[in-house]
Amino acid sequence: MPVPLALVTGSAHRLGSYFAQALARSGYAILLHYHQAPPLSLQATQNALADQGTPVFTAQADLSTPAGLHTLLARLDETLQDPQISGLGALVNSAAIMPRASVQETTLEDFDHTLALNLNAPFYLSQQAYQRMSGGGLIVNITDIGAEKAWSAYPAYTVSKAALHSLTRVLARAFAPQVRVNAIAPGLTLPSPHLPASDWETLLRRTPLQQAVNPQQVAAALTFLLQNTAITGQTITVDGGYSLL
């Protein structure tokens, strides 16, 4: 019996992989997008999905470029023709970059590149997904608790996530009632490989719950949004209380 398809960007590793697995448990086939994910991570995610009996399709594309976006959409349309697929049911905009640089050091090119992937790509993919969700659907943008902060060491990232938060509300109004649009804002979940372990522990001790947010707990917010069809235009914060600081 055909099942709905979910497109998850940046889903070969880190949080994107957990979102893909949560959607698979909810009965979706997965179009697993990646760009430069380590091959072992990609294979591990594919194996985890296959173990659930989930139809898995892959697409490699650089979503910071128009050519990459068009490549992904072509692959999406190709996948929607597969007899296993009943239609596009969900889009999770998870792909993002988080370059570290001061405001003084950030070049216009770097700023534009970050917004191209973190903001422009979710806008365009949401627009295109809406056109393909003839039977209704759900779009979820992955923002960040940093959207509410003033992280001067990550200016492009912080601005992009704040804008994505606003875009979520705009799209929710524009796409209702056919398609719901929400966001998930994780807190301290998976440390950057470039962050010293001591700095990570210091950050965790500052949060009210003094612990990292488990990736499964973030993915559980996606499951909740899939199940509760009365929610649109909202951001679910899963941050261990970090937003209270």
N, C-alpha and C positions, 0 to 999 in steps of 0.2 A: 504494500500500500504506500503511495507517495507521501512524503513528509515535507513540512516547510523547511526552507533553507535559511540559515543565518550567516551573514557575512560579518566576520570579526577581523578588523584590521590590526596588524601587529600581534597576531595571535600565536606565533610560533614559540614564544617564550615569555617569561615573566608573567605579569597579570593577565595579558591577553590569552595565554594558554588556559588559565583558570576560567576565564569567561567562556571560552570555547567549550570547555568540559561541562560547565554548568548548563549551557544551552543544549549540549548533547543529552544530558540527563533529563532535560525537559522535552526531548523528542524531536529536536531539530537536526537536520543535516548541516554540515559545517563547510563553508568556504573559508579556508584558512589562508589569510593573507600574511605575507612576510616580505621583508626587503633584504636585510643583511643578517638575519638571525643565524646563529651557529648551527651547522648541519645537524649536530647531535641533539640540539634543543628542538629543532623542527621534527626530527624523527621521533623523539620522545613524545611530543604532542600528538603526532599522527598515531603512534602506537596506543596512547592513552584513549584517544577517541575510537580507534578501531576496536579496542577491547570492550567498548560499550556497544558495539554493533552499529556504530554511527557511520553513515555515508560521509566520506571526507574528500574534499576537493581542495586543491592548492592553487595559489596565485602569487607570483612574485612581481612586485612593482614598487617603484620609488614614488610615493604619493606626494612628494614635495614638488613634483613636476606635472604639467598638464598631460604629457605623454604617458607618465605612469598611471595617472588617474584613468585615462582612456583605456590603457591596457587592462586595468582591473575591471572596468565596466564591461569590456569585451569578454573577459573571462566569466564575469557574473552572468551575462546574457547567455553565454554558451552553457553554463552550468544549469541555468533555469530550464534549458531544453531537455535535460536528462530525465528519463522516465521515472526516476526515483523521487523527483522533486515536484511538489505541488504548487510552489510559488515562493516568493521572497517574503519571509515573515518577520525577520529581525535584522537590524544593523547595529553593531557595536563599534563605535569609533574609538579605538584604543591606542592606535599607533601614535607615538609622540617622541620628541627629543627634548632633552633638558640640558642645554649647554650652559656651562658655568663661565661667567665673565662679568666684570663690573659694567655699570652703565657707561663709564668712560671708555672701556675697552671694546664694547660691543659695536661691531661695524653694521652699517645699514644692510649689507649683504647677509650677515649672520642673522640679523633681526628678521629680515624678510624670509629667510630660509626656515626659521623656526615657525613663524606664523603660517607659512605655506603648508607645512605638515600638520601643525597642531590646531589650526583654525580653518584655513581655506579648504583643506581636504575634507574635514567633517562637514563643512557647509555643502560642498559640491556633492559628496556622496549621499548626504541626507536628502538633498534635492532630487537626485537621481533615484534613490531608493524609494522615495515617496511615489514617484511615477510608476514604479514597478510593484508596489504593494496594493494591488487592486482589491485584495480581500482584507485589507487592514494590516496593521503591523505595529512594531515597536522599534524605536530608535533610541539608543542609549549612548550618550557622550561621556567619556571618562575625563572628568576635570581633575581637580586637585584641591586640597585644603589651602594650598598656596594661592589660589585665586582670591582668597580673602586677606592675604598677607602682603607685605611689602618686602619681598625677598630681593634685596639690592644686588645679590650675587647672581641672580637668575632673572634679569629683567625681561628678556624676550619670552621665556617660559611662563613667568608669572602673568604677564600681560596676555599671552595667548590663552591661558586657562581661564582668566577672568572674562575674556571675550567669549570663550566657549560656553561659560556659564550663562551669559546673557543670550547668546545664540540659542541655547536650549529652550529658553522661554519664548523667544520669537518664533522658533520653528513649531513649538507646541501649539501656539495659537493659529499659526498659518496652516498646519496640517490636520487640525481637528475637524471633524470627529474620526476621520478615516485612520489616521496614524497617531499614536501617542509618542511623545518625545520627552525623555527624562535624562538625568545625569547622575553619575556616581562620583563622589569626591573622596578618594582614599586619603588617609593620613600617612603616617610612617609605616610602610608595609615592607617593601623590599629595598634595601640600601643600594645606592649606586656602587658599582665595583671600584669606583675611584675615591670613595669616601672611607677614611680610616675607621677601623672598628671602634676605636676609642671615641671618636666623634659621634658615631651612631649611638653608642651606649649613653653618651651625654644627652643627646636629643631625646632618647626614650625616657630617661629619668625625669625629664622636664614635663612629660605628659601626665595628666591626672591618673591614668591607669598604669603608667610606667612600664609599658610593654608594646612591642610592635603589633600591628594589626595583621592577623593571619590572612594570607591571600584567599583562603576559602571563605573567610568572613566577608571579604569584599565581594567575592563572586556570589555569595548568598543574597546580596542586595539586588543583583541582577535577577536571580530566581524570583525574588519577591515582586519585582517590577513586572515580570512575565505573568505572574499569577494575579496581581491586583490590577484589574483593567479600569479602575476608577482614578488612577494616578497619571497625570500628565503635567508637564511644565515644572517638575520638581527636581531638586537635587538631594540625593540621599548621602549624607556624610557618614563615613565609616573611618573614624580617626582616633579612637581611644581617648577622646576628649581634647585633642590637640587644638581644636578651634576655640577652646575656652581660654587659651593663653593670650 
